[in-house]
């Protein structure tokens, strides 16, 4: 279409009478067209939402779609009170129904948007609203406890929780000041926290954030005060109601995104439990070498080449083909398009696949071995496919006052030092165990879900165990690929915590989420084991108490032990691809 119509600040009514401010772009035609909806708490005027991993709005208009962009309840120009996640399912469904009923709409509505903007798509879809024909959540999750605020192992995404609540509080105080309400001093305090996040994330107790609590009632309690996966989180999890979701989804993620576990979980859950054949068979998955912020594939310690840039992935073309299939009914729109497209690191190439996990995956155990202690990179830890014979153990002191610092990985870091970062700064710590393979003579491809099975004990009643999968380059760089954490109280269930007996040996599994990497000849495979990765995850106090409410002075050190050998075959399970 050469021309389009833009209508600003349309007041879309919800069932309870609340009106949400919405900008509507539509082709200048008399023919009804499908509508693509983006709902955001960050302000619909924020142009960042229209770029990078999102489709090109003008290309969508040219392809014959209308675009609606909306401030969610209680943000910017919309009415109501913003409580994160709580109203998004029904609000989203109301908006979808309203759009579908407009005379310029064909009756079909789709969704798009990243991060929180993807979460609201999942929540609206979980209502089963029939006019919602397809969604395209990127860098997002359909289970808010599992991937946003918590992890599959039960730890809090500490840095994310601190940064996000501060950012949203800034938006709220700015909104209040515009109404002649609020305090300038509060805005200055929040901006100071954003300028010095290291100080902010280190303060205890975590729940004690009075300015954030003042402008975001209940938000801190939401992310920190519900550590267990209780009824509160179940009610907000769209994927717990996968059988009600009839819309197929285009899932887009990054290997270094903090929500990559949610992206993949959405794809696999819907493939199995979706509420319609279209929802099950229509799933699509695209994963690039990106973090939540960095979408160009260029990190300070590792550059994945020009093909890694999000622009090289032609995501707009993927969006339009997906929407054409499900909103316009073009059955040939996805002909020749593989359901899964991944960027394979190491060889730094895009590759099409038939499903995830890859059907020809060989889950291969690499055992923790070595004749002596594995503490530090200079220790005697070995990673080998040969089952161990003798038994031994490694012990270290985990002190919450001296946690292992986060270097890159899936942390959200606006300065750019996230993603594929060198881990050597932590390799000389006594509380980091390092298990390395021999120098590889042949390439080893690891593509798929990664997990570690450890036999452990602790002097405490609760503690954490962490694991990192690392690619050691010939020049010494130790580039993180993926990592995970298990909070021992959640070893059996995220909903029903159970403390441990000091000194007792437990077999536990740490979920390292997923990666795709070819370890090239001359490289080594490295597994790091410890008990903290701060501030990516909150530090366990080792007391068994409610961590978010504890002061640093309440926390106690713990002596943690990893057992390995014939009786205790601790191992990392790698999804090896041999082709």
NUNU-870531 format. One line per 4 residues: number of its first residue (from 1); their letters; for each residue x, y, z of C-alpha. Coordinates in nm, 2 decimals. Example, Ala and Ser with C-alpha at 12.3 -4.5 7.8 and 13.67 -1.06 7.14 Angstrom:
<pts>
1 = AS = 1.23:-0.45:0.78  1.37:-0.11:0.71
</pts>
This chain:
<pts>
1 = XXXX = 0.00:0.00:0.00  0.14:0.34:-0.09  -0.07:0.53:0.17  -0.17:0.46:0.52
5 = XXXX = -0.39:0.62:0.79  -0.27:0.68:1.14  -0.52:0.75:1.42  -0.36:0.86:1.75
9 = XXXX = -0.49:0.78:2.10  -0.80:0.58:2.02  -0.97:0.51:2.35  -1.04:0.13:2.35
13 = XXXX = -1.29:0.04:2.62  -1.24:-0.27:2.84  -1.52:-0.47:3.00  -1.49:-0.28:3.33
17 = XXXX = -1.51:0.06:3.15  -1.13:0.14:3.17  -1.01:0.29:2.84  -0.67:0.22:2.69
21 = XXXX = -0.49:0.46:2.47  -0.42:0.30:2.13  -0.25:0.42:1.81  -0.39:0.25:1.49
25 = XXXX = -0.20:0.24:1.16  -0.39:0.10:0.87  -0.36:0.08:0.49  -0.57:0.34:0.31
29 = XXXX = -0.81:0.09:0.15  -1.18:0.02:0.18  -1.12:-0.35:0.21  -1.11:-0.49:0.57
33 = XXXX = -0.77:-0.61:0.67  -0.62:-0.82:0.96  -0.49:-0.63:1.26  -0.15:-0.69:1.44
37 = XXXX = -0.16:-0.58:1.80  0.13:-0.48:2.03  0.05:-0.40:2.39  0.33:-0.23:2.60
41 = XXXX = 0.39:-0.09:2.94  0.69:0.11:2.82  0.50:0.37:2.62  0.37:0.33:2.27
45 = XXXX = 0.58:0.63:2.16  0.90:0.44:2.24  1.04:0.38:1.89  1.28:0.11:2.02
49 = XXXX = 0.97:-0.12:2.03  0.94:-0.07:1.65  1.29:-0.18:1.56  1.55:-0.45:1.61
53 = XXXX = 1.37:-0.78:1.67  1.03:-0.65:1.59  0.89:-0.65:1.23  0.91:-0.34:1.02
57 = XXXX = 0.58:-0.16:1.07  0.59:-0.01:0.72  0.65:-0.36:0.57  0.35:-0.49:0.76
61 = XXXX = 0.13:-0.20:0.62  0.27:-0.28:0.27  0.17:-0.64:0.32  -0.19:-0.54:0.39
65 = XXXX = -0.21:-0.54:0.77  -0.33:-0.28:1.01  -0.11:-0.22:1.32  -0.24:-0.13:1.67
69 = XXXX = 0.00:-0.02:1.94  -0.14:0.02:2.29  -0.04:0.14:2.64  -0.14:-0.13:2.88
73 = XXXX = -0.37:-0.05:3.18  -0.23:0.21:3.41  0.07:0.31:3.20  0.14:0.64:3.01
77 = XXXX = -0.19:0.75:2.84  -0.41:0.46:2.94  -0.65:0.47:3.24  -0.63:0.24:3.54
81 = XXXX = -0.36:0.11:3.78  -0.07:-0.09:3.66  -0.01:-0.41:3.84  0.24:-0.62:3.64
85 = XXXX = 0.08:-0.92:3.46  -0.23:-0.94:3.67  -0.48:-0.78:3.42  -0.32:-0.87:3.09
89 = XXXX = -0.51:-1.18:3.00  -0.86:-1.04:3.02  -0.75:-0.69:2.91  -0.58:-0.84:2.60
93 = XXXX = -0.88:-1.05:2.52  -1.11:-0.75:2.54  -0.89:-0.55:2.31  -0.87:-0.83:2.06
97 = XXXX = -1.25:-0.86:2.05  -1.29:-0.48:2.01  -1.04:-0.47:1.72  -1.20:-0.77:1.54
101 = XXXX = -1.54:-0.59:1.56  -1.42:-0.28:1.37  -1.55:-0.23:1.02  -1.20:-0.19:0.88
105 = XXXX = -1.09:-0.52:1.04  -1.13:-0.85:0.87  -1.21:-1.02:1.20  -0.86:-1.17:1.24
109 = XXXX = -0.61:-1.03:1.50  -0.25:-1.13:1.55  0.01:-1.03:1.82  0.37:-0.92:1.82
113 = XXXX = 0.62:-0.77:2.06  0.92:-0.86:2.27  0.98:-0.93:2.64  0.68:-0.81:2.85
117 = XXXX = 0.51:-0.74:2.51  0.54:-1.11:2.44  0.41:-1.21:2.78  0.08:-1.02:2.73
121 = XXXX = 0.03:-1.21:2.40  0.06:-1.55:2.58  -0.18:-1.43:2.85  -0.44:-1.31:2.60
125 = XXXX = -0.41:-1.63:2.40  -0.46:-1.84:2.72  -0.82:-1.70:2.74  -0.90:-1.88:2.41
129 = XXXX = -1.04:-1.57:2.25  -1.12:-1.70:1.90  -1.04:-1.38:1.71  -0.67:-1.41:1.81
133 = XXXX = -0.54:-1.61:1.52  -0.17:-1.61:1.58  0.09:-1.46:1.82  0.46:-1.38:1.78
137 = XXXX = 0.63:-1.34:2.12  1.00:-1.27:2.10  1.26:-1.28:2.38  0.97:-1.37:2.61
141 = XXXX = 0.79:-1.64:2.81  0.45:-1.80:2.86  0.53:-1.90:3.22  0.63:-1.59:3.41
145 = XXXX = 0.77:-1.77:3.72  0.98:-2.01:3.52  1.17:-1.77:3.30  1.12:-1.41:3.39
149 = XXXX = 1.14:-1.37:3.77  1.25:-1.71:3.87  1.44:-2.00:3.71  1.37:-2.37:3.65
153 = XXXX = 1.58:-2.42:3.96  1.39:-2.18:4.18  1.64:-1.89:4.22  1.54:-1.53:4.17
157 = XXXX = 1.66:-1.35:3.86  1.80:-1.09:4.09  1.94:-0.84:3.85  1.64:-0.85:3.63
161 = XXXX = 1.40:-0.80:3.92  1.60:-0.50:4.05  1.64:-0.33:3.72  1.29:-0.39:3.59
165 = XXXX = 1.11:-0.27:3.90  1.33:0.04:3.91  1.26:0.12:3.55  0.89:0.08:3.59
169 = XXXX = 0.89:0.29:3.90  1.06:0.57:3.70  0.78:0.55:3.45  0.52:0.56:3.72
173 = XXXX = 0.67:0.86:3.91  0.71:1.04:3.58  0.34:0.98:3.51  0.25:1.10:3.86
177 = XXXX = 0.46:1.42:3.83  0.29:1.50:3.50  -0.04:1.50:3.70  0.10:1.73:3.97
181 = XXXX = 0.15:1.43:4.20  0.45:1.24:4.31  0.79:1.36:4.45  1.08:1.49:4.25
185 = XXXX = 1.31:1.34:4.51  1.17:1.00:4.44  1.26:1.03:4.07  1.61:1.14:4.15
189 = XXXX = 1.65:0.84:4.39  1.54:0.60:4.12  1.76:0.75:3.85  2.06:0.73:4.09
193 = XXXX = 1.98:0.36:4.13  1.98:0.30:3.76  2.31:0.49:3.73  2.47:0.27:3.99
197 = XXXX = 2.30:-0.07:3.96  2.59:-0.25:4.14  2.51:-0.07:4.46  2.14:-0.12:4.42
201 = XXXX = 2.15:-0.50:4.36  2.39:-0.55:4.65  2.16:-0.40:4.91  1.97:-0.63:5.15
205 = XXXX = 1.70:-0.72:5.22  1.59:-0.73:4.86  1.23:-0.67:4.94  1.32:-0.33:5.11
209 = XXXX = 1.28:-0.09:4.82  1.04:0.18:4.95  1.04:0.41:4.65  0.96:0.12:4.41
213 = XXXX = 0.69:-0.01:4.64  0.54:0.34:4.67  0.48:0.36:4.29  0.44:0.00:4.20
217 = XXXX = 0.22:-0.15:4.48  0.27:-0.52:4.51  0.53:-0.54:4.23  0.83:-0.61:4.46
221 = XXXX = 0.62:-0.86:4.65  0.53:-1.02:4.32  0.89:-1.08:4.21  1.05:-1.14:4.54
225 = XXXX = 0.78:-1.22:4.79  0.64:-1.53:4.62  0.95:-1.75:4.60  0.75:-2.07:4.56
229 = XXXX = 0.55:-2.15:4.25  0.22:-2.11:4.43  -0.13:-2.04:4.31  -0.04:-1.68:4.24
233 = XXXX = 0.21:-1.78:3.97  0.00:-2.06:3.84  -0.28:-1.81:3.77  -0.05:-1.60:3.57
237 = XXXX = 0.11:-1.88:3.37  -0.04:-1.90:3.02  0.13:-2.23:2.95  -0.05:-2.39:3.24
241 = XXXX = -0.36:-2.34:3.02  -0.19:-2.45:2.70  -0.50:-2.65:2.61  -0.70:-2.33:2.59
245 = XXXX = -0.45:-2.17:2.34  -0.57:-2.23:1.99  -0.34:-1.97:1.82  -0.01:-2.09:1.67
249 = XXXX = 0.30:-1.89:1.78  0.62:-1.77:1.62  0.87:-1.80:1.90  1.19:-1.59:1.86
253 = XXXX = 1.47:-1.60:2.11  1.85:-1.56:2.17  2.09:-1.81:2.31  2.21:-1.55:2.56
257 = XXXX = 1.86:-1.41:2.64  1.75:-1.43:3.01  1.42:-1.57:2.88  1.56:-1.83:2.64
261 = XXXX = 1.42:-2.11:2.86  1.08:-1.95:2.83  1.10:-1.92:2.45  1.19:-2.28:2.41
265 = XXXX = 0.95:-2.40:2.67  0.67:-2.22:2.49  0.75:-2.40:2.16  0.78:-2.75:2.31
269 = XXXX = 0.48:-2.71:2.54  0.25:-2.59:2.27  0.38:-2.86:2.03  0.26:-3.12:2.28
273 = XXXX = -0.04:-2.96:2.46  -0.17:-2.68:2.23  -0.55:-2.65:2.22  -0.59:-2.70:1.85
277 = XXXX = -0.41:-2.88:1.56  -0.31:-2.54:1.43  -0.16:-2.45:1.76  0.04:-2.77:1.79
281 = XXXX = 0.15:-2.80:1.43  0.19:-2.43:1.36  0.46:-2.37:1.61  0.77:-2.19:1.48
285 = XXXX = 1.10:-2.13:1.65  1.39:-1.90:1.56  1.70:-1.86:1.79  1.99:-1.64:1.72
289 = XXXX = 2.32:-1.56:1.90  2.16:-1.27:2.08  2.10:-1.15:2.44  1.80:-0.96:2.57
293 = XXXX = 1.96:-0.63:2.47  2.23:-0.71:2.22  2.09:-0.82:1.89  2.39:-0.77:1.66
297 = XXXX = 2.59:-1.08:1.76  2.89:-0.87:1.86  3.01:-0.91:2.21  3.33:-0.77:2.37
301 = XXXX = 3.49:-1.12:2.39  3.33:-1.30:2.10  3.20:-1.18:1.76  2.97:-1.43:1.57
305 = XXXX = 3.02:-1.27:1.23  2.80:-1.05:1.00  2.54:-1.32:0.96  2.47:-1.30:1.34
309 = XXXX = 2.31:-0.96:1.32  1.93:-0.96:1.36  1.89:-0.78:1.03  2.06:-1.07:0.85
313 = XXXX = 1.79:-1.31:0.99  1.52:-1.13:0.78  1.27:-1.16:1.07  1.03:-0.92:0.90
317 = XXXX = 0.99:-1.17:0.62  0.94:-1.45:0.87  0.67:-1.25:1.05  0.48:-1.17:0.73
321 = XXXX = 0.49:-1.53:0.60  0.36:-1.65:0.94  0.08:-1.40:0.96  -0.01:-1.46:0.59
325 = XXXX = -0.06:-1.82:0.68  -0.27:-1.78:0.99  -0.44:-1.44:0.95  -0.50:-1.44:0.57
329 = XXXX = -0.54:-1.82:0.53  -0.27:-1.85:0.26  -0.19:-2.22:0.30  0.12:-2.19:0.08
333 = XXXX = 0.27:-1.90:0.28  0.50:-2.12:0.48  0.58:-2.37:0.21  0.95:-2.45:0.22
337 = XXXX = 0.99:-2.29:0.56  1.14:-2.52:0.83  0.96:-2.50:1.16  1.29:-2.44:1.35
341 = XXXX = 1.58:-2.21:1.25  1.88:-2.18:1.47  2.22:-2.01:1.47  2.49:-2.27:1.53
345 = XXXX = 2.78:-2.10:1.72  3.13:-2.22:1.67  3.08:-2.25:1.29  2.87:-1.93:1.31
349 = XXXX = 2.60:-2.04:1.06  2.22:-2.04:1.04  2.06:-2.38:1.00  1.71:-2.51:0.94
353 = XXXX = 1.58:-2.80:1.15  1.26:-3.01:1.16  1.19:-2.98:1.54  1.33:-2.90:1.88
357 = XXXX = 1.50:-3.09:2.04  1.67:-3.21:1.72  1.53:-3.56:1.63  1.88:-3.71:1.60
361 = XXXX = 2.01:-3.58:1.93  2.25:-3.82:2.12  2.24:-3.73:2.48  2.60:-3.80:2.59
365 = XXXX = 2.72:-3.79:2.95  3.05:-3.62:3.02  3.17:-3.73:3.37  3.34:-3.51:3.63
369 = XXXX = 3.67:-3.68:3.69  4.03:-3.62:3.79  4.28:-3.75:4.05  4.28:-3.45:4.27
373 = XXXX = 4.08:-3.14:4.37  3.91:-2.95:4.09  3.92:-2.61:4.27  4.03:-2.33:4.02
377 = XXXX = 4.13:-2.37:3.66  4.47:-2.49:3.79  4.32:-2.79:3.97  4.30:-3.15:3.84
381 = XXXX = 3.94:-3.16:3.73  3.87:-3.35:3.41  3.57:-3.38:3.19  3.55:-3.72:3.01
385 = XXXX = 3.31:-3.95:2.84  3.48:-4.25:3.01  3.27:-4.36:3.31  3.48:-4.30:3.63
389 = XXXX = 3.62:-4.59:3.85  3.74:-4.45:4.17  3.55:-4.22:4.41  3.65:-3.88:4.53
393 = XXXX = 3.49:-3.54:4.62  3.56:-3.17:4.59  3.47:-2.92:4.86  3.46:-2.55:4.88
397 = XXXX = 3.32:-2.27:5.10  3.03:-2.08:4.96  3.00:-1.74:5.14  2.70:-1.52:5.05
401 = XXXX = 2.91:-1.22:5.15  3.16:-1.32:4.87  2.95:-1.46:4.58  3.10:-1.56:4.25
405 = XXXX = 3.04:-1.25:4.03  2.84:-1.28:3.70  3.04:-1.22:3.38  2.81:-1.21:3.08
409 = XXXX = 2.57:-1.50:3.00  2.20:-1.44:3.03  2.23:-1.13:3.25  2.05:-0.81:3.12
413 = XXXX = 2.34:-0.56:3.09  2.27:-0.23:2.92  2.64:-0.15:2.89  2.68:-0.44:2.65
417 = XXXX = 2.89:-0.67:2.87  2.65:-0.96:2.85  2.62:-1.27:2.64  2.94:-1.44:2.52
421 = XXXX = 3.17:-1.32:2.78  3.51:-1.46:2.90  3.49:-1.65:3.23  3.86:-1.64:3.32
425 = XXXX = 3.81:-1.37:3.58  3.64:-1.63:3.81  3.87:-1.93:3.74  4.12:-1.86:4.02
429 = XXXX = 3.86:-1.87:4.29  3.87:-2.16:4.54  3.49:-2.18:4.52  3.48:-2.25:4.15
433 = XXXX = 3.54:-2.61:4.04  3.67:-2.65:3.68  3.64:-2.97:3.48  3.80:-2.96:3.13
437 = XXXX = 3.81:-3.20:2.84  4.13:-3.28:2.66  4.21:-3.06:2.36  3.97:-3.17:2.09
441 = XXXX = 4.10:-3.33:1.78  3.76:-3.34:1.61  3.47:-3.10:1.62  3.19:-3.18:1.87
445 = XXXX = 2.85:-3.02:1.81  2.63:-2.96:2.11  2.28:-2.85:2.01  1.98:-2.89:2.24
449 = XXXX = 1.88:-2.89:2.61  2.18:-2.92:2.85  2.16:-3.05:3.21  2.39:-3.16:3.48
453 = XXXX = 2.34:-3.44:3.74  2.54:-3.38:4.06  2.58:-3.58:4.38  2.61:-3.32:4.65
457 = XXXX = 2.60:-3.24:5.02  2.62:-2.92:5.23  2.67:-2.81:5.59  2.36:-2.59:5.55
461 = XXXX = 1.99:-2.67:5.54  1.96:-2.50:5.21  2.21:-2.38:4.95  2.25:-2.35:4.57
465 = XXXX = 2.45:-2.54:4.31  2.54:-2.37:3.98  2.69:-2.50:3.65  2.82:-2.33:3.34
469 = XXXX = 2.91:-2.48:3.00  3.21:-2.30:2.85  3.39:-2.31:2.52  3.77:-2.27:2.59
473 = XXXX = 3.94:-2.13:2.28  4.30:-2.20:2.18  4.39:-1.84:2.28  4.26:-1.91:2.63
477 = XXXX = 3.93:-1.72:2.61  3.67:-1.92:2.81  3.34:-1.82:2.65  3.02:-1.90:2.83
481 = XXXX = 2.75:-2.09:2.64  2.48:-2.16:2.89  2.43:-2.20:3.26  2.19:-2.29:3.54
485 = XXXX = 2.12:-2.30:3.91  1.94:-2.53:4.15  1.81:-2.41:4.49  1.82:-2.72:4.70
489 = XXXX = 1.49:-2.66:4.87  1.33:-2.69:4.52  1.51:-3.01:4.42  1.18:-3.20:4.41
493 = XXXX = 0.92:-2.93:4.35  0.91:-2.55:4.29  0.57:-2.54:4.47  0.66:-2.74:4.78
497 = XXXX = 1.01:-2.65:4.92  1.19:-2.91:5.13  1.51:-2.83:5.32  1.80:-3.07:5.33
501 = XXXX = 1.98:-3.26:5.61  2.33:-3.12:5.65  2.59:-3.38:5.55  2.34:-3.60:5.36
505 = XXXX = 2.43:-3.68:5.00  2.16:-3.59:4.74  2.14:-3.65:4.36  2.02:-3.34:4.19
509 = XXXX = 1.97:-3.21:3.84  2.07:-2.86:3.73  1.89:-2.73:3.42  2.14:-2.53:3.20
513 = XXXX = 1.86:-2.45:2.95  2.00:-2.48:2.60  2.27:-2.39:2.34  2.39:-2.47:1.99
517 = XXXX = 2.77:-2.47:1.95  3.03:-2.66:1.77  3.34:-2.70:1.98  3.61:-2.69:1.71
521 = XXXX = 3.94:-2.88:1.70  4.19:-2.71:1.93  3.92:-2.61:2.18  3.82:-2.76:2.51
525 = XXXX = 3.49:-2.83:2.67  3.47:-2.68:3.02  3.22:-2.72:3.30  3.23:-2.48:3.59
529 = XXXX = 3.06:-2.58:3.92  2.99:-2.35:4.21  2.71:-2.22:4.43  2.66:-1.86:4.32
533 = XXXX = 2.64:-1.64:4.01  2.56:-1.30:4.14  2.37:-1.08:4.05  2.23:-1.30:3.77
537 = XXXX = 2.07:-1.50:4.05  2.01:-1.40:4.40  2.26:-1.54:4.66  2.13:-1.81:4.88
541 = XXXX = 2.15:-1.72:5.25  2.20:-2.09:5.35  1.96:-2.04:5.64  1.65:-2.19:5.49
545 = XXXX = 1.47:-1.87:5.55  1.29:-1.62:5.32  1.59:-1.49:5.13  1.43:-1.17:5.00
549 = XXXX = 1.36:-1.05:5.36  1.70:-1.13:5.50  1.99:-0.89:5.57  2.34:-0.99:5.46
553 = XXXX = 2.42:-1.02:5.83  2.16:-1.30:5.86  2.33:-1.51:5.60  2.58:-1.78:5.68
557 = XXXX = 2.86:-1.96:5.49  2.82:-2.32:5.38  3.07:-2.59:5.31  2.95:-2.76:4.99
561 = XXXX = 3.07:-3.09:4.84  3.05:-3.24:4.49  3.09:-3.62:4.49  3.22:-3.80:4.18
565 = XXXX = 3.32:-4.15:4.08  3.17:-4.49:4.03  2.93:-4.46:4.32  2.85:-4.10:4.25
569 = XXXX = 2.87:-4.05:3.87  2.83:-3.67:3.86  2.81:-3.56:3.50  2.69:-3.30:3.25
573 = XXXX = 2.46:-3.44:2.98  2.54:-3.28:2.64  2.30:-3.31:2.34  2.56:-3.42:2.08
577 = XXX = 2.48:-3.40:1.71  2.67:-3.64:1.48  2.60:-3.58:1.11
</pts>
